[in-house]
Structures are given as structure tokens and as C-alpha cells.
Amino acid sequence: MRLLLLVAAIALVWWSLRLLRASPNRKRSHHTETENMVACHHCGLHVPEGEAVARNGRYYCNKTHAEEETP
Ligand SMILES: [Zn+2]
């Protein structure tokens, strides 16, 4: 009976070590969360830099706001 408990304990330690090793790989996939946010120069709305409209070094939330600020 003691041997069975020892085997179960070893299996539990091995399993938890495997889980600890696997966790850093999961964190690497969330690189999109760190995208830079920029404020619209016209209305102040915060949008991701990739989706913002850039005009004369300023950012806007959409094309309409960019055209209203720059004739
Ligand atoms: Zn705007």
C-alpha cells in the first residue's frame, strides 16, 4: 500500500512540473494585447495604432475626423 502512495506522489509531482513548463508558452501568444493605443486628435477617442488614421503626424479614429481637421 505504501508503494502505491509513493508512485501516486511521484506521478503528481511529475504532472505538476509538466504543467509549470507548459505555461510560459501560453503567455507568448497574447502579443496583440500590448498594441499601442493612440488618442484621436479630433474627439479624443482611444483606438489601436494599427486601426487609427494618421495625418500630419497626428492620429484620428476615422477618416471623417482626419478630413475635418486637415482641409
Ligand atoms: Zn475621432
PDB file of the backbone (N, CA, C, O) and the ligand in Angstrom, with CONECT records:
HET     ZN  A 101       1
ATOM      1  N   MET A   1       0.828  -1.213   0.000  1.00  0.00           N
ATOM      2  CA  MET A   1       0.000   0.000   0.000  1.00  0.00           C
ATOM      3  C   MET A   1       0.863   1.263   0.000  1.00  0.00           C
ATOM      4  O   MET A   1       0.529   2.238  -0.674  1.00  0.00           O
ATOM      5  N   ARG A   2       1.988   1.253   0.764  1.00  0.00           N
ATOM      6  CA  ARG A   2       2.878   2.424   0.812  1.00  0.00           C
ATOM      7  C   ARG A   2       3.514   2.696  -0.549  1.00  0.00           C
ATOM      8  O   ARG A   2       3.700   3.850  -0.937  1.00  0.00           O
ATOM      9  N   LEU A   3       3.845   1.627  -1.266  1.00  0.00           N
ATOM     10  CA  LEU A   3       4.471   1.757  -2.583  1.00  0.00           C
ATOM     11  C   LEU A   3       3.520   2.443  -3.558  1.00  0.00           C
ATOM     12  O   LEU A   3       3.935   3.264  -4.376  1.00  0.00           O
ATOM     13  N   LEU A   4       2.224   2.090  -3.458  1.00  0.00           N
ATOM     14  CA  LEU A   4       1.205   2.677  -4.334  1.00  0.00           C
ATOM     15  C   LEU A   4       1.097   4.175  -4.090  1.00  0.00           C
ATOM     16  O   LEU A   4       0.970   4.958  -5.031  1.00  0.00           O
ATOM     17  N   LEU A   5       1.150   4.580  -2.790  1.00  0.00           N
ATOM     18  CA  LEU A   5       1.092   6.005  -2.436  1.00  0.00           C
ATOM     19  C   LEU A   5       2.314   6.747  -2.964  1.00  0.00           C
ATOM     20  O   LEU A   5       2.206   7.882  -3.427  1.00  0.00           O
ATOM     21  N   LEU A   6       3.490   6.095  -2.891  1.00  0.00           N
ATOM     22  CA  LEU A   6       4.738   6.692  -3.374  1.00  0.00           C
ATOM     23  C   LEU A   6       4.683   6.918  -4.885  1.00  0.00           C
ATOM     24  O   LEU A   6       5.092   7.970  -5.378  1.00  0.00           O
ATOM     25  N   VAL A   7       4.180   5.935  -5.606  1.00  0.00           N
ATOM     26  CA  VAL A   7       4.043   6.040  -7.065  1.00  0.00           C
ATOM     27  C   VAL A   7       3.062   7.162  -7.420  1.00  0.00           C
ATOM     28  O   VAL A   7       3.302   7.921  -8.359  1.00  0.00           O
ATOM     29  N   ALA A   8       1.968   7.266  -6.677  1.00  0.00           N
ATOM     30  CA  ALA A   8       0.972   8.301  -6.906  1.00  0.00           C
ATOM     31  C   ALA A   8       1.569   9.686  -6.642  1.00  0.00           C
ATOM     32  O   ALA A   8       1.296  10.630  -7.383  1.00  0.00           O
ATOM     33  N   ALA A   9       2.388   9.809  -5.584  1.00  0.00           N
ATOM     34  CA  ALA A   9       3.028  11.083  -5.240  1.00  0.00           C
ATOM     35  C   ALA A   9       4.013  11.500  -6.325  1.00  0.00           C
ATOM     36  O   ALA A   9       4.060  12.672  -6.696  1.00  0.00           O
ATOM     37  N   ILE A  10       4.803  10.555  -6.839  1.00  0.00           N
ATOM     38  CA  ILE A  10       5.772  10.840  -7.902  1.00  0.00           C
ATOM     39  C   ILE A  10       5.038  11.292  -9.175  1.00  0.00           C
ATOM     40  O   ILE A  10       5.461  12.228  -9.852  1.00  0.00           O
ATOM     41  N   ALA A  11       3.944  10.613  -9.478  1.00  0.00           N
ATOM     42  CA  ALA A  11       3.150  10.952 -10.658  1.00  0.00           C
ATOM     43  C   ALA A  11       2.570  12.354 -10.547  1.00  0.00           C
ATOM     44  O   ALA A  11       2.508  13.089 -11.533  1.00  0.00           O
ATOM     45  N   LEU A  12       2.148  12.720  -9.341  1.00  0.00           N
ATOM     46  CA  LEU A  12       1.567  14.048  -9.106  1.00  0.00           C
ATOM     47  C   LEU A  12       2.620  15.143  -9.280  1.00  0.00           C
ATOM     48  O   LEU A  12       2.349  16.184  -9.878  1.00  0.00           O
ATOM     49  N   VAL A  13       3.835  14.896  -8.747  1.00  0.00           N
ATOM     50  CA  VAL A  13       4.937  15.866  -8.873  1.00  0.00           C
ATOM     51  C   VAL A  13       5.331  16.025 -10.339  1.00  0.00           C
ATOM     52  O   VAL A  13       5.535  17.143 -10.812  1.00  0.00           O
ATOM     53  N   TRP A  14       5.438  14.899 -11.063  1.00  0.00           N
ATOM     54  CA  TRP A  14       5.815  14.915 -12.482  1.00  0.00           C
ATOM     55  C   TRP A  14       4.778  15.665 -13.314  1.00  0.00           C
ATOM     56  O   TRP A  14       5.117  16.401 -14.240  1.00  0.00           O
ATOM     57  N   TRP A  15       3.497  15.461 -12.962  1.00  0.00           N
ATOM     58  CA  TRP A  15       2.397  16.097 -13.697  1.00  0.00           C
ATOM     59  C   TRP A  15       2.378  17.609 -13.469  1.00  0.00           C
ATOM     60  O   TRP A  15       2.144  18.381 -14.398  1.00  0.00           O
ATOM     61  N   SER A  16       2.633  18.035 -12.190  1.00  0.00           N
ATOM     62  CA  SER A  16       2.628  19.474 -11.891  1.00  0.00           C
ATOM     63  C   SER A  16       3.850  20.170 -12.506  1.00  0.00           C
ATOM     64  O   SER A  16       3.759  21.331 -12.906  1.00  0.00           O
ATOM     65  N   LEU A  17       4.981  19.479 -12.583  1.00  0.00           N
ATOM     66  CA  LEU A  17       6.169  20.043 -13.235  1.00  0.00           C
ATOM     67  C   LEU A  17       5.923  20.235 -14.730  1.00  0.00           C
ATOM     68  O   LEU A  17       6.382  21.211 -15.324  1.00  0.00           O
ATOM     69  N   ARG A  18       5.193  19.294 -15.328  1.00  0.00           N
ATOM     70  CA  ARG A  18       4.867  19.394 -16.750  1.00  0.00           C
ATOM     71  C   ARG A  18       3.966  20.595 -17.016  1.00  0.00           C
ATOM     72  O   ARG A  18       4.122  21.280 -18.027  1.00  0.00           O
ATOM     73  N   LEU A  19       3.014  20.853 -16.098  1.00  0.00           N
ATOM     74  CA  LEU A  19       2.103  21.991 -16.233  1.00  0.00           C
ATOM     75  C   LEU A  19       2.867  23.309 -16.106  1.00  0.00           C
ATOM     76  O   LEU A  19       2.592  24.260 -16.838  1.00  0.00           O
ATOM     77  N   LEU A  20       3.834  23.366 -15.169  1.00  0.00           N
ATOM     78  CA  LEU A  20       4.631  24.579 -14.967  1.00  0.00           C
ATOM     79  C   LEU A  20       5.490  24.901 -16.189  1.00  0.00           C
ATOM     80  O   LEU A  20       5.673  26.066 -16.541  1.00  0.00           O
ATOM     81  N   ARG A  21       6.015  23.856 -16.831  1.00  0.00           N
ATOM     82  CA  ARG A  21       6.842  24.060 -18.021  1.00  0.00           C
ATOM     83  C   ARG A  21       6.020  24.515 -19.216  1.00  0.00           C
ATOM     84  O   ARG A  21       6.528  25.232 -20.079  1.00  0.00           O
ATOM     85  N   ALA A  22       4.754  24.105 -19.280  1.00  0.00           N
ATOM     86  CA  ALA A  22       3.898  24.429 -20.427  1.00  0.00           C
ATOM     87  C   ALA A  22       3.339  25.845 -20.351  1.00  0.00           C
ATOM     88  O   ALA A  22       2.996  26.418 -21.385  1.00  0.00           O
ATOM     89  N   SER A  23       3.237  26.425 -19.156  1.00  0.00           N
ATOM     90  CA  SER A  23       2.588  27.731 -19.001  1.00  0.00           C
ATOM     91  C   SER A  23       3.283  28.909 -19.696  1.00  0.00           C
ATOM     92  O   SER A  23       2.576  29.767 -20.224  1.00  0.00           O
ATOM     93  N   PRO A  24       4.636  29.012 -19.732  1.00  0.00           N
ATOM     94  CA  PRO A  24       5.224  30.189 -20.405  1.00  0.00           C
ATOM     95  C   PRO A  24       4.876  30.276 -21.886  1.00  0.00           C
ATOM     96  O   PRO A  24       4.797  31.379 -22.428  1.00  0.00           O
ATOM     97  N   ASN A  25       4.667  29.145 -22.556  1.00  0.00           N
ATOM     98  CA  ASN A  25       4.327  29.147 -23.977  1.00  0.00           C
ATOM     99  C   ASN A  25       2.958  29.773 -24.234  1.00  0.00           C
ATOM    100  O   ASN A  25       2.739  30.394 -25.274  1.00  0.00           O
ATOM    101  N   ARG A  26       2.037  29.605 -23.280  1.00  0.00           N
ATOM    102  CA  ARG A  26       0.696  30.167 -23.433  1.00  0.00           C
ATOM    103  C   ARG A  26       0.737  31.691 -23.368  1.00  0.00           C
ATOM    104  O   ARG A  26      -0.006  32.363 -24.082  1.00  0.00           O
ATOM    105  N   LYS A  27       1.606  32.242 -22.510  1.00  0.00           N
ATOM    106  CA  LYS A  27       1.681  33.695 -22.335  1.00  0.00           C
ATOM    107  C   LYS A  27       2.205  34.397 -23.593  1.00  0.00           C
ATOM    108  O   LYS A  27       1.813  35.530 -23.875  1.00  0.00           O
ATOM    109  N   ARG A  28       3.077  33.740 -24.342  1.00  0.00           N
ATOM    110  CA  ARG A  28       3.690  34.346 -25.527  1.00  0.00           C
ATOM    111  C   ARG A  28       2.682  34.629 -26.636  1.00  0.00           C
ATOM    112  O   ARG A  28       2.905  35.510 -27.466  1.00  0.00           O
ATOM    113  N   SER A  29       1.573  33.885 -26.658  1.00  0.00           N
ATOM    114  CA  SER A  29       0.606  34.039 -27.747  1.00  0.00           C
ATOM    115  C   SER A  29      -0.225  35.324 -27.629  1.00  0.00           C
ATOM    116  O   SER A  29      -0.876  35.724 -28.593  1.00  0.00           O
ATOM    117  N   HIS A  30      -0.209  35.977 -26.447  1.00  0.00           N
ATOM    118  CA  HIS A  30      -1.026  37.182 -26.249  1.00  0.00           C
ATOM    119  C   HIS A  30      -0.260  38.459 -26.600  1.00  0.00           C
ATOM    120  O   HIS A  30      -0.260  39.409 -25.817  1.00  0.00           O
ATOM    121  N   HIS A  31       0.396  38.496 -27.773  1.00  0.00           N
ATOM    122  CA  HIS A  31       1.181  39.681 -28.121  1.00  0.00           C
ATOM    123  C   HIS A  31       0.319  40.824 -28.639  1.00  0.00           C
ATOM    124  O   HIS A  31       0.782  41.965 -28.673  1.00  0.00           O
ATOM    125  N   THR A  32      -0.931  40.551 -29.046  1.00  0.00           N
ATOM    126  CA  THR A  32      -1.798  41.596 -29.592  1.00  0.00           C
ATOM    127  C   THR A  32      -2.323  42.537 -28.502  1.00  0.00           C
ATOM    128  O   THR A  32      -2.716  43.666 -28.796  1.00  0.00           O
ATOM    129  N   GLU A  33      -2.331  42.069 -27.222  1.00  0.00           N
ATOM    130  CA  GLU A  33      -2.846  42.887 -26.127  1.00  0.00           C
ATOM    131  C   GLU A  33      -1.971  44.106 -25.855  1.00  0.00           C
ATOM    132  O   GLU A  33      -2.449  45.101 -25.311  1.00  0.00           O
ATOM    133  N   THR A  34      -0.688  44.036 -26.229  1.00  0.00           N
ATOM    134  CA  THR A  34       0.241  45.114 -25.917  1.00  0.00           C
ATOM    135  C   THR A  34       0.312  46.161 -27.036  1.00  0.00           C
ATOM    136  O   THR A  34       1.235  46.976 -27.041  1.00  0.00           O
ATOM    137  N   GLU A  35      -0.634  46.162 -27.980  1.00  0.00           N
ATOM    138  CA  GLU A  35      -0.611  47.127 -29.085  1.00  0.00           C
ATOM    139  C   GLU A  35      -0.780  48.551 -28.546  1.00  0.00           C
ATOM    140  O   GLU A  35      -1.572  48.787 -27.634  1.00  0.00           O
ATOM    141  N   ASN A  36      -0.033  49.488 -29.117  1.00  0.00           N
ATOM    142  CA  ASN A  36      -0.033  50.872 -28.660  1.00  0.00           C
ATOM    143  C   ASN A  36      -1.375  51.551 -28.971  1.00  0.00           C
ATOM    144  O   ASN A  36      -1.878  51.456 -30.090  1.00  0.00           O
ATOM    145  N   MET A  37      -1.947  52.236 -27.971  1.00  0.00           N
ATOM    146  CA  MET A  37      -3.207  52.951 -28.147  1.00  0.00           C
ATOM    147  C   MET A  37      -2.916  54.430 -28.379  1.00  0.00           C
ATOM    148  O   MET A  37      -2.077  55.020 -27.698  1.00  0.00           O
ATOM    149  N   VAL A  38      -3.618  55.026 -29.350  1.00  0.00           N
ATOM    150  CA  VAL A  38      -3.440  56.451 -29.636  1.00  0.00           C
ATOM    151  C   VAL A  38      -4.790  57.164 -29.506  1.00  0.00           C
ATOM    152  O   VAL A  38      -5.840  56.570 -29.750  1.00  0.00           O
ATOM    153  N   ALA A  39      -4.751  58.445 -29.118  1.00  0.00           N
ATOM    154  CA  ALA A  39      -5.977  59.227 -28.953  1.00  0.00           C
ATOM    155  C   ALA A  39      -6.280  60.007 -30.227  1.00  0.00           C
ATOM    156  O   ALA A  39      -5.373  60.563 -30.847  1.00  0.00           O
ATOM    157  N   CYS A  40      -7.552  60.049 -30.621  1.00  0.00           N
ATOM    158  CA  CYS A  40      -7.987  60.817 -31.789  1.00  0.00           C
ATOM    159  C   CYS A  40      -7.793  62.303 -31.494  1.00  0.00           C
ATOM    160  O   CYS A  40      -8.214  62.786 -30.443  1.00  0.00           O
ATOM    161  N   HIS A  41      -7.154  63.032 -32.421  1.00  0.00           N
ATOM    162  CA  HIS A  41      -6.889  64.457 -32.206  1.00  0.00           C
ATOM    163  C   HIS A  41      -8.179  65.276 -32.274  1.00  0.00           C
ATOM    164  O   HIS A  41      -8.216  66.396 -31.765  1.00  0.00           O
ATOM    165  N   HIS A  42      -9.212  64.755 -32.877  1.00  0.00           N
ATOM    166  CA  HIS A  42     -10.478  65.479 -33.048  1.00  0.00           C
ATOM    167  C   HIS A  42     -11.429  65.261 -31.864  1.00  0.00           C
ATOM    168  O   HIS A  42     -11.946  66.231 -31.309  1.00  0.00           O
ATOM    169  N   CYS A  43     -11.666  64.007 -31.471  1.00  0.00           N
ATOM    170  CA  CYS A  43     -12.642  63.715 -30.418  1.00  0.00           C
ATOM    171  C   CYS A  43     -12.041  63.086 -29.159  1.00  0.00           C
ATOM    172  O   CYS A  43     -12.722  62.972 -28.140  1.00  0.00           O
ATOM    173  N   GLY A  44     -10.761  62.674 -29.222  1.00  0.00           N
ATOM    174  CA  GLY A  44     -10.106  62.129 -28.042  1.00  0.00           C
ATOM    175  C   GLY A  44     -10.341  60.643 -27.812  1.00  0.00           C
ATOM    176  O   GLY A  44      -9.894  60.098 -26.804  1.00  0.00           O
ATOM    177  N   LEU A  45     -11.030  59.985 -28.723  1.00  0.00           N
ATOM    178  CA  LEU A  45     -11.290  58.547 -28.599  1.00  0.00           C
ATOM    179  C   LEU A  45      -9.992  57.756 -28.761  1.00  0.00           C
ATOM    180  O   LEU A  45      -9.182  58.049 -29.641  1.00  0.00           O
ATOM    181  N   HIS A  46      -9.802  56.745 -27.899  1.00  0.00           N
ATOM    182  CA  HIS A  46      -8.596  55.922 -27.966  1.00  0.00           C
ATOM    183  C   HIS A  46      -8.811  54.728 -28.883  1.00  0.00           C
ATOM    184  O   HIS A  46      -9.744  53.948 -28.694  1.00  0.00           O
ATOM    185  N   VAL A  47      -7.939  54.591 -29.879  1.00  0.00           N
ATOM    186  CA  VAL A  47      -8.005  53.487 -30.841  1.00  0.00           C
ATOM    187  C   VAL A  47      -6.619  52.853 -30.971  1.00  0.00           C
ATOM    188  O   VAL A  47      -5.614  53.532 -30.763  1.00  0.00           O
ATOM    189  N   PRO A  48      -6.547  51.539 -31.318  1.00  0.00           N
ATOM    190  CA  PRO A  48      -5.240  50.910 -31.550  1.00  0.00           C
ATOM    191  C   PRO A  48      -4.508  51.599 -32.706  1.00  0.00           C
ATOM    192  O   PRO A  48      -5.131  51.989 -33.693  1.00  0.00           O
ATOM    193  N   GLU A  49      -3.179  51.748 -32.581  1.00  0.00           N
ATOM    194  CA  GLU A  49      -2.378  52.461 -33.577  1.00  0.00           C
ATOM    195  C   GLU A  49      -2.561  51.879 -34.975  1.00  0.00           C
ATOM    196  O   GLU A  49      -2.530  52.618 -35.958  1.00  0.00           O
ATOM    197  N   GLY A  50      -2.752  50.561 -35.075  1.00  0.00           N
ATOM    198  CA  GLY A  50      -2.930  49.916 -36.366  1.00  0.00           C
ATOM    199  C   GLY A  50      -4.232  50.294 -37.060  1.00  0.00           C
ATOM    200  O   GLY A  50      -4.309  50.275 -38.289  1.00  0.00           O
ATOM    201  N   GLU A  51      -5.275  50.645 -36.267  1.00  0.00           N
ATOM    202  CA  GLU A  51      -6.578  50.994 -36.834  1.00  0.00           C
ATOM    203  C   GLU A  51      -6.760  52.495 -36.996  1.00  0.00           C
ATOM    204  O   GLU A  51      -7.696  52.929 -37.669  1.00  0.00           O
ATOM    205  N   ALA A  52      -5.874  53.308 -36.388  1.00  0.00           N
ATOM    206  CA  ALA A  52      -6.020  54.762 -36.439  1.00  0.00           C
ATOM    207  C   ALA A  52      -5.621  55.310 -37.805  1.00  0.00           C
ATOM    208  O   ALA A  52      -4.832  54.700 -38.527  1.00  0.00           O
ATOM    209  N   VAL A  53      -6.193  56.500 -38.155  1.00  0.00           N
ATOM    210  CA  VAL A  53      -5.861  57.189 -39.409  1.00  0.00           C
ATOM    211  C   VAL A  53      -4.801  58.241 -39.080  1.00  0.00           C
ATOM    212  O   VAL A  53      -5.053  59.141 -38.280  1.00  0.00           O
ATOM    213  N   ALA A  54      -3.620  58.136 -39.691  1.00  0.00           N
ATOM    214  CA  ALA A  54      -2.532  59.078 -39.421  1.00  0.00           C
ATOM    215  C   ALA A  54      -2.530  60.196 -40.458  1.00  0.00           C
ATOM    216  O   ALA A  54      -2.542  59.939 -41.662  1.00  0.00           O
ATOM    217  N   ARG A  55      -2.514  61.459 -39.972  1.00  0.00           N
ATOM    218  CA  ARG A  55      -2.474  62.648 -40.845  1.00  0.00           C
ATOM    219  C   ARG A  55      -1.564  63.689 -40.202  1.00  0.00           C
ATOM    220  O   ARG A  55      -1.776  64.072 -39.051  1.00  0.00           O
ATOM    221  N   ASN A  56      -0.547  64.151 -40.938  1.00  0.00           N
ATOM    222  CA  ASN A  56       0.393  65.188 -40.467  1.00  0.00           C
ATOM    223  C   ASN A  56       0.954  64.865 -39.075  1.00  0.00           C
ATOM    224  O   ASN A  56       1.082  65.756 -38.235  1.00  0.00           O
ATOM    225  N   GLY A  57       1.286  63.591 -38.833  1.00  0.00           N
ATOM    226  CA  GLY A  57       1.851  63.190 -37.557  1.00  0.00           C
ATOM    227  C   GLY A  57       0.848  63.085 -36.422  1.00  0.00           C
ATOM    228  O   GLY A  57       1.234  62.839 -35.279  1.00  0.00           O
ATOM    229  N   ARG A  58      -0.444  63.268 -36.719  1.00  0.00           N
ATOM    230  CA  ARG A  58      -1.499  63.137 -35.707  1.00  0.00           C
ATOM    231  C   ARG A  58      -2.371  61.940 -36.045  1.00  0.00           C
ATOM    232  O   ARG A  58      -2.440  61.498 -37.191  1.00  0.00           O
ATOM    233  N   TYR A  59      -3.046  61.421 -35.001  1.00  0.00           N
ATOM    234  CA  TYR A  59      -3.893  60.241 -35.196  1.00  0.00           C
ATOM    235  C   TYR A  59      -5.362  60.600 -35.041  1.00  0.00           C
ATOM    236  O   TYR A  59      -5.736  61.437 -34.219  1.00  0.00           O
ATOM    237  N   TYR A  60      -6.189  59.942 -35.856  1.00  0.00           N
ATOM    238  CA  TYR A  60      -7.639  60.139 -35.798  1.00  0.00           C
ATOM    239  C   TYR A  60      -8.338  58.787 -35.777  1.00  0.00           C
ATOM    240  O   TYR A  60      -7.816  57.800 -36.295  1.00  0.00           O
ATOM    241  N   CYS A  61      -9.543  58.749 -35.162  1.00  0.00           N
ATOM    242  CA  CYS A  61     -10.245  57.467 -35.018  1.00  0.00           C
ATOM    243  C   CYS A  61     -10.854  56.999 -36.334  1.00  0.00           C
ATOM    244  O   CYS A  61     -11.024  55.798 -36.541  1.00  0.00           O
ATOM    245  N   ASN A  62     -11.184  57.933 -37.226  1.00  0.00           N
ATOM    246  CA  ASN A  62     -11.692  57.542 -38.545  1.00  0.00           C
ATOM    247  C   ASN A  62     -11.336  58.608 -39.581  1.00  0.00           C
ATOM    248  O   ASN A  62     -10.831  59.676 -39.236  1.00  0.00           O
ATOM    249  N   LYS A  63     -11.607  58.304 -40.871  1.00  0.00           N
ATOM    250  CA  LYS A  63     -11.263  59.195 -41.982  1.00  0.00           C
ATOM    251  C   LYS A  63     -11.982  60.542 -41.888  1.00  0.00           C
ATOM    252  O   LYS A  63     -11.398  61.578 -42.207  1.00  0.00           O
ATOM    253  N   THR A  64     -13.248  60.534 -41.451  1.00  0.00           N
ATOM    254  CA  THR A  64     -14.056  61.755 -41.360  1.00  0.00           C
ATOM    255  C   THR A  64     -13.412  62.762 -40.420  1.00  0.00           C
ATOM    256  O   THR A  64     -13.315  63.943 -40.755  1.00  0.00           O
ATOM    257  N   HIS A  65     -12.970  62.317 -39.249  1.00  0.00           N
ATOM    258  CA  HIS A  65     -12.324  63.208 -38.281  1.00  0.00           C
ATOM    259  C   HIS A  65     -11.000  63.732 -38.822  1.00  0.00           C
ATOM    260  O   HIS A  65     -10.648  64.884 -38.572  1.00  0.00           O
ATOM    261  N   ALA A  66     -10.262  62.907 -39.557  1.00  0.00           N
ATOM    262  CA  ALA A  66      -8.988  63.330 -40.155  1.00  0.00           C
ATOM    263  C   ALA A  66      -9.213  64.411 -41.206  1.00  0.00           C
ATOM    264  O   ALA A  66      -8.425  65.352 -41.302  1.00  0.00           O
ATOM    265  N   GLU A  67     -10.292  64.284 -42.004  1.00  0.00           N
ATOM    266  CA  GLU A  67     -10.593  65.263 -43.047  1.00  0.00           C
ATOM    267  C   GLU A  67     -11.122  66.576 -42.468  1.00  0.00           C
ATOM    268  O   GLU A  67     -10.896  67.644 -43.036  1.00  0.00           O
ATOM    269  N   GLU A  68     -11.830  66.492 -41.335  1.00  0.00           N
ATOM    270  CA  GLU A  68     -12.356  67.704 -40.695  1.00  0.00           C
ATOM    271  C   GLU A  68     -11.229  68.570 -40.115  1.00  0.00           C
ATOM    272  O   GLU A  68     -11.321  69.798 -40.107  1.00  0.00           O
ATOM    273  N   GLU A  69     -10.173  67.919 -39.633  1.00  0.00           N
ATOM    274  CA  GLU A  69      -9.065  68.650 -39.029  1.00  0.00           C
ATOM    275  C   GLU A  69      -8.081  69.166 -40.076  1.00  0.00           C
ATOM    276  O   GLU A  69      -7.458  70.210 -39.880  1.00  0.00           O
ATOM    277  N   THR A  70      -7.936  68.435 -41.191  1.00  0.00           N
ATOM    278  CA  THR A  70      -6.969  68.831 -42.230  1.00  0.00           C
ATOM    279  C   THR A  70      -7.709  69.097 -43.541  1.00  0.00           C
ATOM    280  O   THR A  70      -8.117  68.151 -44.213  1.00  0.00           O
ATOM    281  N   PRO A  71      -7.890  70.372 -43.919  1.00  0.00           N
ATOM    282  CA  PRO A  71      -8.615  70.701 -45.143  1.00  0.00           C
ATOM    283  C   PRO A  71      -7.816  70.376 -46.412  1.00  0.00           C
ATOM    284  O   PRO A  71      -8.300  70.599 -47.521  1.00  0.00           O
TER     285      PRO A  71
HETATM  286 ZN    ZN A 101     -12.377  60.972 -33.576  1.00  0.00          ZN2+
END
